[in-house]
Amino acid sequence: MGWLWTLIVGAIIGVIAGAITNRGGSMGWIANIVAGLVGSAIGQGLLGSWGPSLAGMALVPSIIGAIIVVAVVSFFLGRSNA
């Protein structure tokens, strides 16, 4: 059942990152979950596991990592559509 919390927290992190970058509305829930989970792994890998934690994910580094993932993905998708 821990995987369900991980998906929920990953989705929330992805939504927050999308809202901060103004790119999340067009991504959809699946992409938000993926951005949140991948961003969490990248953020914790680069910045460590400090700050408040939920479902095994340090929230601040996870959100920063997800912002990076959303920005990079939207940059490349935006360029390919142009």
PDB file with SEQRES, HELIX, SHEET and CRYST1 records, atoms N, CA, C and O in Angstrom:
SEQRES   1 A   82  MET GLY TRP LEU TRP THR LEU ILE VAL GLY ALA ILE ILE          
SEQRES   2 A   82  GLY VAL ILE ALA GLY ALA ILE THR ASN ARG GLY GLY SER          
SEQRES   3 A   82  MET GLY TRP ILE ALA ASN ILE VAL ALA GLY LEU VAL GLY          
SEQRES   4 A   82  SER ALA ILE GLY GLN GLY LEU LEU GLY SER TRP GLY PRO          
SEQRES   5 A   82  SER LEU ALA GLY MET ALA LEU VAL PRO SER ILE ILE GLY          
SEQRES   6 A   82  ALA ILE ILE VAL VAL ALA VAL VAL SER PHE PHE LEU GLY          
SEQRES   7 A   82  ARG SER ASN ALA                                              
HELIX    1 AA1 GLY A    2  THR A   21  1                                  20    
HELIX    2 AA2 TRP A   29  LEU A   47  1                                  19    
HELIX    3 AA3 LEU A   59  ASN A   81  1                                  23    
SHEET    1 AA1 2 SER A  53  LEU A  54  0                                        
SHEET    2 AA1 2 MET A  57  ALA A  58 -1                                        
CRYST1    1.000    1.000    1.000  90.00  90.00  90.00 P 1           1          
ATOM      1  N   MET A   1       0.812  -1.198   0.000  1.00  0.00           N  
ATOM      2  CA  MET A   1       0.000   0.000   0.000  1.00  0.00           C  
ATOM      3  C   MET A   1       0.856   1.263   0.000  1.00  0.00           C  
ATOM      4  O   MET A   1       0.358   2.352  -0.283  1.00  0.00           O  
ATOM      5  N   GLY A   2       2.151   1.119   0.319  1.00  0.00           N  
ATOM      6  CA  GLY A   2       3.049   2.268   0.312  1.00  0.00           C  
ATOM      7  C   GLY A   2       3.218   2.870  -1.067  1.00  0.00           C  
ATOM      8  O   GLY A   2       3.442   4.073  -1.199  1.00  0.00           O  
ATOM      9  N   TRP A   3       3.112   2.038  -2.103  1.00  0.00           N  
ATOM     10  CA  TRP A   3       3.254   2.540  -3.471  1.00  0.00           C  
ATOM     11  C   TRP A   3       2.144   3.521  -3.816  1.00  0.00           C  
ATOM     12  O   TRP A   3       2.363   4.434  -4.613  1.00  0.00           O  
ATOM     13  N   LEU A   4       0.957   3.359  -3.235  1.00  0.00           N  
ATOM     14  CA  LEU A   4      -0.156   4.279  -3.504  1.00  0.00           C  
ATOM     15  C   LEU A   4       0.164   5.667  -2.951  1.00  0.00           C  
ATOM     16  O   LEU A   4      -0.066   6.674  -3.619  1.00  0.00           O  
ATOM     17  N   TRP A   5       0.697   5.715  -1.723  1.00  0.00           N  
ATOM     18  CA  TRP A   5       1.086   7.004  -1.159  1.00  0.00           C  
ATOM     19  C   TRP A   5       2.194   7.643  -1.975  1.00  0.00           C  
ATOM     20  O   TRP A   5       2.216   8.860  -2.159  1.00  0.00           O  
ATOM     21  N   THR A   6       3.111   6.822  -2.462  1.00  0.00           N  
ATOM     22  CA  THR A   6       4.198   7.340  -3.282  1.00  0.00           C  
ATOM     23  C   THR A   6       3.652   7.975  -4.551  1.00  0.00           C  
ATOM     24  O   THR A   6       4.102   9.048  -4.952  1.00  0.00           O  
ATOM     25  N   LEU A   7       2.682   7.318  -5.189  1.00  0.00           N  
ATOM     26  CA  LEU A   7       2.075   7.885  -6.403  1.00  0.00           C  
ATOM     27  C   LEU A   7       1.326   9.170  -6.097  1.00  0.00           C  
ATOM     28  O   LEU A   7       1.413  10.136  -6.855  1.00  0.00           O  
ATOM     29  N   ILE A   8       0.591   9.188  -4.994  1.00  0.00           N  
ATOM     30  CA  ILE A   8      -0.182  10.383  -4.630  1.00  0.00           C  
ATOM     31  C   ILE A   8       0.755  11.555  -4.340  1.00  0.00           C  
ATOM     32  O   ILE A   8       0.546  12.661  -4.838  1.00  0.00           O  
ATOM     33  N   VAL A   9       1.782  11.309  -3.538  1.00  0.00           N  
ATOM     34  CA  VAL A   9       2.733  12.376  -3.215  1.00  0.00           C  
ATOM     35  C   VAL A   9       3.485  12.802  -4.471  1.00  0.00           C  
ATOM     36  O   VAL A   9       3.735  13.992  -4.665  1.00  0.00           O  
ATOM     37  N   GLY A  10       3.846  11.850  -5.324  1.00  0.00           N  
ATOM     38  CA  GLY A  10       4.498  12.181  -6.590  1.00  0.00           C  
ATOM     39  C   GLY A  10       3.620  13.058  -7.463  1.00  0.00           C  
ATOM     40  O   GLY A  10       4.105  14.000  -8.090  1.00  0.00           O  
ATOM     41  N   ALA A  11       2.329  12.754  -7.507  1.00  0.00           N  
ATOM     42  CA  ALA A  11       1.392  13.570  -8.287  1.00  0.00           C  
ATOM     43  C   ALA A  11       1.305  14.979  -7.720  1.00  0.00           C  
ATOM     44  O   ALA A  11       1.304  15.953  -8.472  1.00  0.00           O  
ATOM     45  N   ILE A  12       1.233  15.092  -6.400  1.00  0.00           N  
ATOM     46  CA  ILE A  12       1.146  16.411  -5.768  1.00  0.00           C  
ATOM     47  C   ILE A  12       2.412  17.216  -6.044  1.00  0.00           C  
ATOM     48  O   ILE A  12       2.341  18.406  -6.350  1.00  0.00           O  
ATOM     49  N   ILE A  13       3.569  16.568  -5.937  1.00  0.00           N  
ATOM     50  CA  ILE A  13       4.836  17.245  -6.230  1.00  0.00           C  
ATOM     51  C   ILE A  13       4.855  17.705  -7.684  1.00  0.00           C  
ATOM     52  O   ILE A  13       5.278  18.823  -7.980  1.00  0.00           O  
ATOM     53  N   GLY A  14       4.396  16.841  -8.594  1.00  0.00           N  
ATOM     54  CA  GLY A  14       4.342  17.207 -10.013  1.00  0.00           C  
ATOM     55  C   GLY A  14       3.395  18.362 -10.276  1.00  0.00           C  
ATOM     56  O   GLY A  14       3.704  19.239 -11.084  1.00  0.00           O  
ATOM     57  N   VAL A  15       2.245  18.381  -9.611  1.00  0.00           N  
ATOM     58  CA  VAL A  15       1.283  19.472  -9.774  1.00  0.00           C  
ATOM     59  C   VAL A  15       1.878  20.781  -9.257  1.00  0.00           C  
ATOM     60  O   VAL A  15       1.740  21.826  -9.892  1.00  0.00           O  
ATOM     61  N   ILE A  16       2.540  20.716  -8.100  1.00  0.00           N  
ATOM     62  CA  ILE A  16       3.168  21.922  -7.550  1.00  0.00           C  
ATOM     63  C   ILE A  16       4.238  22.453  -8.504  1.00  0.00           C  
ATOM     64  O   ILE A  16       4.312  23.654  -8.762  1.00  0.00           O  
ATOM     65  N   ALA A  17       5.060  21.550  -9.020  1.00  0.00           N  
ATOM     66  CA  ALA A  17       6.114  21.961  -9.958  1.00  0.00           C  
ATOM     67  C   ALA A  17       5.507  22.550 -11.222  1.00  0.00           C  
ATOM     68  O   ALA A  17       6.004  23.547 -11.745  1.00  0.00           O  
ATOM     69  N   GLY A  18       4.432  21.936 -11.716  1.00  0.00           N  
ATOM     70  CA  GLY A  18       3.763  22.469 -12.903  1.00  0.00           C  
ATOM     71  C   GLY A  18       3.160  23.833 -12.658  1.00  0.00           C  
ATOM     72  O   GLY A  18       3.205  24.700 -13.531  1.00  0.00           O  
ATOM     73  N   ALA A  19       2.592  24.033 -11.471  1.00  0.00           N  
ATOM     74  CA  ALA A  19       2.003  25.328 -11.137  1.00  0.00           C  
ATOM     75  C   ALA A  19       3.081  26.406 -11.025  1.00  0.00           C  
ATOM     76  O   ALA A  19       2.881  27.536 -11.470  1.00  0.00           O  
ATOM     77  N   ILE A  20       4.218  26.056 -10.431  1.00  0.00           N  
ATOM     78  CA  ILE A  20       5.303  27.027 -10.272  1.00  0.00           C  
ATOM     79  C   ILE A  20       5.862  27.426 -11.637  1.00  0.00           C  
ATOM     80  O   ILE A  20       6.184  28.595 -11.853  1.00  0.00           O  
ATOM     81  N   THR A  21       5.981  26.477 -12.551  1.00  0.00           N  
ATOM     82  CA  THR A  21       6.545  26.765 -13.869  1.00  0.00           C  
ATOM     83  C   THR A  21       5.494  27.193 -14.883  1.00  0.00           C  
ATOM     84  O   THR A  21       5.837  27.527 -16.018  1.00  0.00           O  
ATOM     85  N   ASN A  22       4.222  27.191 -14.498  1.00  0.00           N  
ATOM     86  CA  ASN A  22       3.105  27.502 -15.395  1.00  0.00           C  
ATOM     87  C   ASN A  22       3.033  26.553 -16.586  1.00  0.00           C  
ATOM     88  O   ASN A  22       2.571  26.943 -17.659  1.00  0.00           O  
ATOM     89  N   ARG A  23       3.478  25.322 -16.414  1.00  0.00           N  
ATOM     90  CA  ARG A  23       3.484  24.351 -17.501  1.00  0.00           C  
ATOM     91  C   ARG A  23       2.702  23.088 -17.158  1.00  0.00           C  
ATOM     92  O   ARG A  23       2.572  22.202 -18.002  1.00  0.00           O  
ATOM     93  N   GLY A  24       2.184  22.989 -15.948  1.00  0.00           N  
ATOM     94  CA  GLY A  24       1.594  21.742 -15.494  1.00  0.00           C  
ATOM     95  C   GLY A  24       0.211  21.463 -16.026  1.00  0.00           C  
ATOM     96  O   GLY A  24      -0.183  20.300 -16.117  1.00  0.00           O  
ATOM     97  N   GLY A  25      -0.549  22.497 -16.383  1.00  0.00           N  
ATOM     98  CA  GLY A  25      -1.921  22.285 -16.809  1.00  0.00           C  
ATOM     99  C   GLY A  25      -2.038  21.472 -18.080  1.00  0.00           C  
ATOM    100  O   GLY A  25      -3.000  20.724 -18.257  1.00  0.00           O  
ATOM    101  N   SER A  26      -1.071  21.612 -18.962  1.00  0.00           N  
ATOM    102  CA  SER A  26      -1.139  20.913 -20.252  1.00  0.00           C  
ATOM    103  C   SER A  26      -0.528  19.523 -20.189  1.00  0.00           C  
ATOM    104  O   SER A  26      -0.577  18.789 -21.176  1.00  0.00           O  
ATOM    105  N   MET A  27       0.050  19.142 -19.046  1.00  0.00           N  
ATOM    106  CA  MET A  27       0.772  17.881 -18.974  1.00  0.00           C  
ATOM    107  C   MET A  27      -0.125  16.681 -18.703  1.00  0.00           C  
ATOM    108  O   MET A  27       0.131  15.600 -19.234  1.00  0.00           O  
ATOM    109  N   GLY A  28      -1.155  16.835 -17.903  1.00  0.00           N  
ATOM    110  CA  GLY A  28      -1.986  15.697 -17.545  1.00  0.00           C  
ATOM    111  C   GLY A  28      -1.491  15.014 -16.290  1.00  0.00           C  
ATOM    112  O   GLY A  28      -0.361  15.232 -15.855  1.00  0.00           O  
ATOM    113  N   TRP A  29      -2.359  14.170 -15.699  1.00  0.00           N  
ATOM    114  CA  TRP A  29      -2.046  13.547 -14.413  1.00  0.00           C  
ATOM    115  C   TRP A  29      -0.894  12.565 -14.497  1.00  0.00           C  
ATOM    116  O   TRP A  29      -0.038  12.542 -13.613  1.00  0.00           O  
ATOM    117  N   ILE A  30      -0.857  11.753 -15.543  1.00  0.00           N  
ATOM    118  CA  ILE A  30       0.214  10.760 -15.660  1.00  0.00           C  
ATOM    119  C   ILE A  30       1.570  11.458 -15.747  1.00  0.00           C  
ATOM    120  O   ILE A  30       2.525  11.061 -15.079  1.00  0.00           O  
ATOM    121  N   ALA A  31       1.644  12.487 -16.565  1.00  0.00           N  
ATOM    122  CA  ALA A  31       2.904  13.220 -16.699  1.00  0.00           C  
ATOM    123  C   ALA A  31       3.266  13.926 -15.401  1.00  0.00           C  
ATOM    124  O   ALA A  31       4.445  14.017 -15.058  1.00  0.00           O  
ATOM    125  N   ASN A  32       2.270  14.429 -14.673  1.00  0.00           N  
ATOM    126  CA  ASN A  32       2.548  15.065 -13.386  1.00  0.00           C  
ATOM    127  C   ASN A  32       3.099  14.060 -12.389  1.00  0.00           C  
ATOM    128  O   ASN A  32       4.030  14.375 -11.647  1.00  0.00           O  
ATOM    129  N   ILE A  33       2.540  12.853 -12.360  1.00  0.00           N  
ATOM    130  CA  ILE A  33       3.044  11.809 -11.463  1.00  0.00           C  
ATOM    131  C   ILE A  33       4.478  11.451 -11.838  1.00  0.00           C  
ATOM    132  O   ILE A  33       5.346  11.356 -10.970  1.00  0.00           O  
ATOM    133  N   VAL A  34       4.725  11.252 -13.128  1.00  0.00           N  
ATOM    134  CA  VAL A  34       6.072  10.906 -13.586  1.00  0.00           C  
ATOM    135  C   VAL A  34       7.050  12.029 -13.255  1.00  0.00           C  
ATOM    136  O   VAL A  34       8.148  11.772 -12.761  1.00  0.00           O  
ATOM    137  N   ALA A  35       6.655  13.280 -13.528  1.00  0.00           N  
ATOM    138  CA  ALA A  35       7.531  14.420 -13.225  1.00  0.00           C  
ATOM    139  C   ALA A  35       7.808  14.494 -11.728  1.00  0.00           C  
ATOM    140  O   ALA A  35       8.927  14.797 -11.314  1.00  0.00           O  
ATOM    141  N   GLY A  36       6.790  14.218 -10.915  1.00  0.00           N  
ATOM    142  CA  GLY A  36       6.984  14.247  -9.471  1.00  0.00           C  
ATOM    143  C   GLY A  36       7.918  13.158  -8.984  1.00  0.00           C  
ATOM    144  O   GLY A  36       8.785  13.408  -8.147  1.00  0.00           O  
ATOM    145  N   LEU A  37       7.746  11.944  -9.505  1.00  0.00           N  
ATOM    146  CA  LEU A  37       8.595  10.825  -9.068  1.00  0.00           C  
ATOM    147  C   LEU A  37      10.021  10.967  -9.576  1.00  0.00           C  
ATOM    148  O   LEU A  37      10.974  10.769  -8.822  1.00  0.00           O  
ATOM    149  N   VAL A  38      10.170  11.310 -10.853  1.00  0.00           N  
ATOM    150  CA  VAL A  38      11.517  11.486 -11.410  1.00  0.00           C  
ATOM    151  C   VAL A  38      12.188  12.693 -10.767  1.00  0.00           C  
ATOM    152  O   VAL A  38      13.368  12.650 -10.416  1.00  0.00           O  
ATOM    153  N   GLY A  39      11.416  13.774 -10.617  1.00  0.00           N  
ATOM    154  CA  GLY A  39      11.954  14.973  -9.985  1.00  0.00           C  
ATOM    155  C   GLY A  39      12.369  14.717  -8.546  1.00  0.00           C  
ATOM    156  O   GLY A  39      13.367  15.262  -8.074  1.00  0.00           O  
ATOM    157  N   SER A  40      11.606  13.891  -7.854  1.00  0.00           N  
ATOM    158  CA  SER A  40      11.950  13.535  -6.484  1.00  0.00           C  
ATOM    159  C   SER A  40      13.287  12.812  -6.436  1.00  0.00           C  
ATOM    160  O   SER A  40      14.134  13.121  -5.598  1.00  0.00           O  
ATOM    161  N   ALA A  41      13.475  11.864  -7.322  1.00  0.00           N  
ATOM    162  CA  ALA A  41      14.735  11.121  -7.365  1.00  0.00           C  
ATOM    163  C   ALA A  41      15.902  12.041  -7.717  1.00  0.00           C  
ATOM    164  O   ALA A  41      16.964  11.959  -7.102  1.00  0.00           O  
ATOM    165  N   ILE A  42      15.709  12.909  -8.698  1.00  0.00           N  
ATOM    166  CA  ILE A  42      16.779  13.830  -9.109  1.00  0.00           C  
ATOM    167  C   ILE A  42      17.070  14.838  -8.000  1.00  0.00           C  
ATOM    168  O   ILE A  42      18.228  15.079  -7.657  1.00  0.00           O  
ATOM    169  N   GLY A  43      16.013  15.423  -7.444  1.00  0.00           N  
ATOM    170  CA  GLY A  43      16.195  16.425  -6.401  1.00  0.00           C  
ATOM    171  C   GLY A  43      16.893  15.873  -5.178  1.00  0.00           C  
ATOM    172  O   GLY A  43      17.797  16.511  -4.639  1.00  0.00           O  
ATOM    173  N   GLN A  44      16.485  14.688  -4.728  1.00  0.00           N  
ATOM    174  CA  GLN A  44      17.129  14.087  -3.556  1.00  0.00           C  
ATOM    175  C   GLN A  44      18.542  13.629  -3.882  1.00  0.00           C  
ATOM    176  O   GLN A  44      19.423  13.659  -3.022  1.00  0.00           O  
ATOM    177  N   GLY A  45      18.760  13.203  -5.127  1.00  0.00           N  
ATOM    178  CA  GLY A  45      20.113  12.812  -5.517  1.00  0.00           C  
ATOM    179  C   GLY A  45      21.064  13.995  -5.532  1.00  0.00           C  
ATOM    180  O   GLY A  45      22.223  13.866  -5.135  1.00  0.00           O  
ATOM    181  N   LEU A  46      20.586  15.151  -5.987  1.00  0.00           N  
ATOM    182  CA  LEU A  46      21.433  16.338  -6.075  1.00  0.00           C  
ATOM    183  C   LEU A  46      21.521  17.097  -4.756  1.00  0.00           C  
ATOM    184  O   LEU A  46      22.583  17.598  -4.387  1.00  0.00           O  
ATOM    185  N   LEU A  47      20.392  17.177  -4.048  1.00  0.00           N  
ATOM    186  CA  LEU A  47      20.318  18.063  -2.887  1.00  0.00           C  
ATOM    187  C   LEU A  47      20.248  17.341  -1.546  1.00  0.00           C  
ATOM    188  O   LEU A  47      20.360  17.977  -0.498  1.00  0.00           O  
ATOM    189  N   GLY A  48      20.066  16.028  -1.564  1.00  0.00           N  
ATOM    190  CA  GLY A  48      19.977  15.277  -0.315  1.00  0.00           C  
ATOM    191  C   GLY A  48      18.539  15.181   0.190  1.00  0.00           C  
ATOM    192  O   GLY A  48      17.606  15.605  -0.492  1.00  0.00           O  
ATOM    193  N   SER A  49      18.368  14.627   1.373  1.00  0.00           N  
ATOM    194  CA  SER A  49      17.037  14.372   1.933  1.00  0.00           C  
ATOM    195  C   SER A  49      16.791  15.219   3.169  1.00  0.00           C  
ATOM    196  O   SER A  49      16.576  14.675   4.252  1.00  0.00           O  
ATOM    197  N   TRP A  50      16.817  16.529   3.033  1.00  0.00           N  
ATOM    198  CA  TRP A  50      16.591  17.420   4.150  1.00  0.00           C  
ATOM    199  C   TRP A  50      15.172  17.983   4.080  1.00  0.00           C  
ATOM    200  O   TRP A  50      14.501  17.884   3.054  1.00  0.00           O  
ATOM    201  N   GLY A  51      14.747  18.552   5.147  1.00  0.00           N  
ATOM    202  CA  GLY A  51      13.419  19.165   5.202  1.00  0.00           C  
ATOM    203  C   GLY A  51      12.338  18.147   5.505  1.00  0.00           C  
ATOM    204  O   GLY A  51      12.626  16.981   5.772  1.00  0.00           O  
ATOM    205  N   PRO A  52      11.087  18.595   5.463  1.00  0.00           N  
ATOM    206  CA  PRO A  52       9.980  17.681   5.761  1.00  0.00           C  
ATOM    207  C   PRO A  52       9.898  16.553   4.737  1.00  0.00           C  
ATOM    208  O   PRO A  52      10.233  16.727   3.565  1.00  0.00           O  
ATOM    209  N   SER A  53       9.446  15.399   5.209  1.00  0.00           N  
ATOM    210  CA  SER A  53       9.383  14.215   4.358  1.00  0.00           C  
ATOM    211  C   SER A  53       7.983  13.622   4.408  1.00  0.00           C  
ATOM    212  O   SER A  53       7.339  13.621   5.457  1.00  0.00           O  
ATOM    213  N   LEU A  54       7.517  13.119   3.277  1.00  0.00           N  
ATOM    214  CA  LEU A  54       6.215  12.478   3.179  1.00  0.00           C  
ATOM    215  C   LEU A  54       6.340  11.313   2.214  1.00  0.00           C  
ATOM    216  O   LEU A  54       6.853  11.475   1.106  1.00  0.00           O  
ATOM    217  N   ALA A  55       5.878  10.146   2.623  1.00  0.00           N  
ATOM    218  CA  ALA A  55       5.937   8.923   1.813  1.00  0.00           C  
ATOM    219  C   ALA A  55       7.369   8.620   1.369  1.00  0.00           C  
ATOM    220  O   ALA A  55       7.592   8.133   0.260  1.00  0.00           O  
ATOM    221  N   GLY A  56       8.327   8.908   2.235  1.00  0.00           N  
ATOM    222  CA  GLY A  56       9.715   8.602   1.922  1.00  0.00           C  
ATOM    223  C   GLY A  56      10.388   9.589   0.990  1.00  0.00           C  
ATOM    224  O   GLY A  56      11.514   9.354   0.553  1.00  0.00           O  
ATOM    225  N   MET A  57       9.714  10.698   0.674  1.00  0.00           N  
ATOM    226  CA  MET A  57      10.288  11.702  -0.216  1.00  0.00           C  
ATOM    227  C   MET A  57      10.477  13.003   0.549  1.00  0.00           C  
ATOM    228  O   MET A  57       9.541  13.507   1.169  1.00  0.00           O  
ATOM    229  N   ALA A  58      11.681  13.541   0.504  1.00  0.00           N  
ATOM    230  CA  ALA A  58      11.942  14.854   1.097  1.00  0.00           C  
ATOM    231  C   ALA A  58      11.286  15.894   0.200  1.00  0.00           C  
ATOM    232  O   ALA A  58      11.622  15.998  -0.980  1.00  0.00           O  
ATOM    233  N   LEU A  59      10.356  16.660   0.750  1.00  0.00           N  
ATOM    234  CA  LEU A  59       9.485  17.489  -0.082  1.00  0.00           C  
ATOM    235  C   LEU A  59      10.210  18.620  -0.802  1.00  0.00           C  
ATOM    236  O   LEU A  59       9.998  18.813  -1.999  1.00  0.00           O  
ATOM    237  N   VAL A  60      11.058  19.371  -0.106  1.00  0.00           N  
ATOM    238  CA  VAL A  60      11.690  20.530  -0.742  1.00  0.00           C  
ATOM    239  C   VAL A  60      12.631  20.105  -1.875  1.00  0.00           C  
ATOM    240  O   VAL A  60      12.492  20.623  -2.983  1.00  0.00           O  
ATOM    241  N   PRO A  61      13.583  19.188  -1.653  1.00  0.00           N  
ATOM    242  CA  PRO A  61      14.424  18.751  -2.775  1.00  0.00           C  
ATOM    243  C   PRO A  61      13.603  18.098  -3.895  1.00  0.00           C  
ATOM    244  O   PRO A  61      13.945  18.235  -5.070  1.00  0.00           O  
ATOM    245  N   SER A  62      12.529  17.394  -3.541  1.00  0.00           N  
ATOM    246  CA  SER A  62      11.698  16.742  -4.544  1.00  0.00           C  
ATOM    247  C   SER A  62      10.999  17.758  -5.426  1.00  0.00           C  
ATOM    248  O   SER A  62      10.936  17.587  -6.644  1.00  0.00           O  
ATOM    249  N   ILE A  63      10.470  18.819  -4.821  1.00  0.00           N  
ATOM    250  CA  ILE A  63       9.791  19.852  -5.604  1.00  0.00           C  
ATOM    251  C   ILE A  63      10.785  20.579  -6.506  1.00  0.00           C  
ATOM    252  O   ILE A  63      10.480  20.857  -7.666  1.00  0.00           O  
ATOM    253  N   ILE A  64      11.967  20.887  -5.985  1.00  0.00           N  
ATOM    254  CA  ILE A  64      12.993  21.541  -6.808  1.00  0.00           C  
ATOM    255  C   ILE A  64      13.380  20.642  -7.982  1.00  0.00           C  
ATOM    256  O   ILE A  64      13.502  21.117  -9.111  1.00  0.00           O  
ATOM    257  N   GLY A  65      13.574  19.349  -7.722  1.00  0.00           N  
ATOM    258  CA  GLY A  65      13.893  18.411  -8.804  1.00  0.00           C  
ATOM    259  C   GLY A  65      12.773  18.312  -9.820  1.00  0.00           C  
ATOM    260  O   GLY A  65      13.029  18.241 -11.022  1.00  0.00           O  
ATOM    261  N   ALA A  66      11.527  18.305  -9.349  1.00  0.00           N  
ATOM    262  CA  ALA A  66      10.386  18.219 -10.269  1.00  0.00           C  
ATOM    263  C   ALA A  66      10.271  19.481 -11.114  1.00  0.00           C  
ATOM    264  O   ALA A  66       9.914  19.404 -12.290  1.00  0.00           O  
ATOM    265  N   ILE A  67      10.568  20.643 -10.531  1.00  0.00           N  
ATOM    266  CA  ILE A  67      10.564  21.888 -11.311  1.00  0.00           C  
ATOM    267  C   ILE A  67      11.585  21.787 -12.434  1.00  0.00           C  
ATOM    268  O   ILE A  67      11.313  22.197 -13.562  1.00  0.00           O  
ATOM    269  N   ILE A  68      12.758  21.244 -12.131  1.00  0.00           N  
ATOM    270  CA  ILE A  68      13.791  21.068 -13.161  1.00  0.00           C  
ATOM    271  C   ILE A  68      13.282  20.128 -14.256  1.00  0.00           C  
ATOM    272  O   ILE A  68      13.437  20.416 -15.442  1.00  0.00           O  
ATOM    273  N   VAL A  69      12.672  19.002 -13.857  1.00  0.00           N  
ATOM    274  CA  VAL A  69      12.166  18.032 -14.841  1.00  0.00           C  
ATOM    275  C   VAL A  69      11.090  18.668 -15.711  1.00  0.00           C  
ATOM    276  O   VAL A  69      11.132  18.535 -16.934  1.00  0.00           O  
ATOM    277  N   VAL A  70      10.121  19.362 -15.099  1.00  0.00           N  
ATOM    278  CA  VAL A  70       9.036  19.993 -15.866  1.00  0.00           C  
ATOM    279  C   VAL A  70       9.599  21.040 -16.813  1.00  0.00           C  
ATOM    280  O   VAL A  70       9.180  21.116 -17.968  1.00  0.00           O  
ATOM    281  N   ALA A  71      10.541  21.846 -16.343  1.00  0.00           N  
ATOM    282  CA  ALA A  71      11.115  22.890 -17.196  1.00  0.00           C  
ATOM    283  C   ALA A  71      11.870  22.288 -18.376  1.00  0.00           C  
ATOM    284  O   ALA A  71      11.734  22.761 -19.504  1.00  0.00           O  
ATOM    285  N   VAL A  72      12.658  21.256 -18.127  1.00  0.00           N  
ATOM    286  CA  VAL A  72      13.436  20.638 -19.209  1.00  0.00           C  
ATOM    287  C   VAL A  72      12.515  19.955 -20.210  1.00  0.00           C  
ATOM    288  O   VAL A  72      12.684  20.119 -21.419  1.00  0.00           O  
ATOM    289  N   VAL A  73      11.544  19.190 -19.721  1.00  0.00           N  
ATOM    290  CA  VAL A  73      10.626  18.486 -20.624  1.00  0.00           C  
ATOM    291  C   VAL A  73       9.807  19.479 -21.447  1.00  0.00           C  
ATOM    292  O   VAL A  73       9.654  19.299 -22.655  1.00  0.00           O  
ATOM    293  N   SER A  74       9.283  20.518 -20.809  1.00  0.00           N  
ATOM    294  CA  SER A  74       8.482  21.485 -21.555  1.00  0.00           C  
ATOM    295  C   SER A  74       9.336  22.259 -22.549  1.00  0.00           C  
ATOM    296  O   SER A  74       8.852  22.644 -23.613  1.00  0.00           O  
ATOM    297  N   PHE A  75      10.611  22.491 -22.212  1.00  0.00           N  
ATOM    298  CA  PHE A  75      11.517  23.160 -23.139  1.00  0.00           C  
ATOM    299  C   PHE A  75      11.690  22.336 -24.408  1.00  0.00           C  
ATOM    300  O   PHE A  75      11.590  22.863 -25.516  1.00  0.00           O  
ATOM    301  N   PHE A  76      11.955  21.021 -24.241  1.00  0.00           N  
ATOM    302  CA  PHE A  76      12.176  20.181 -25.414  1.00  0.00           C  
ATOM    303  C   PHE A  76      10.880  19.918 -26.182  1.00  0.00           C  
ATOM    304  O   PHE A  76      10.899  19.875 -27.412  1.00  0.00           O  
ATOM    305  N   LEU A  77       9.766  19.744 -25.492  1.00  0.00           N  
ATOM    306  CA  LEU A  77       8.499  19.544 -26.186  1.00  0.00           C  
ATOM    307  C   LEU A  77       8.061  20.816 -26.900  1.00  0.00           C  
ATOM    308  O   LEU A  77       7.498  20.762 -27.993  1.00  0.00           O  
ATOM    309  N   GLY A  78       8.320  21.947 -26.283  1.00  0.00           N  
ATOM    310  CA  GLY A  78       7.982  23.224 -26.915  1.00  0.00           C  
ATOM    311  C   GLY A  78       8.785  23.455 -28.170  1.00  0.00           C  
ATOM    312  O   GLY A  78       8.269  24.001 -29.146  1.00  0.00           O  
ATOM    313  N   ARG A  79      10.044  23.049 -28.163  1.00  0.00           N  
ATOM    314  CA  ARG A  79      10.902  23.222 -29.340  1.00  0.00           C  
ATOM    315  C   ARG A  79      10.512  22.281 -30.472  1.00  0.00           C  
ATOM    316  O   ARG A  79      10.593  22.645 -31.645  1.00  0.00           O  
ATOM    317  N   SER A  80      10.085  21.055 -30.111  1.00  0.00           N  
ATOM    318  CA  SER A  80       9.753  20.105 -31.167  1.00  0.00           C  
ATOM    319  C   SER A  80       8.430  20.447 -31.839  1.00  0.00           C  
ATOM    320  O   SER A  80       8.206  20.065 -32.988  1.00  0.00           O  
ATOM    321  N   ASN A  81       7.546  21.165 -31.137  1.00  0.00           N  
ATOM    322  CA  ASN A  81       6.260  21.554 -31.720  1.00  0.00           C  
ATOM    323  C   ASN A  81       6.380  22.824 -32.553  1.00  0.00           C  
ATOM    324  O   ASN A  81       5.470  23.136 -33.322  1.00  0.00           O  
ATOM    325  N   ALA A  82       7.452  23.546 -32.425  1.00  0.00           N  
ATOM    326  CA  ALA A  82       7.592  24.828 -33.124  1.00  0.00           C  
ATOM    327  C   ALA A  82       7.993  24.634 -34.558  1.00  0.00           C  
ATOM    328  O   ALA A  82       8.155  25.610 -35.291  1.00  0.00           O  
TER     329      ALA A  82                                                      
END                                                                             
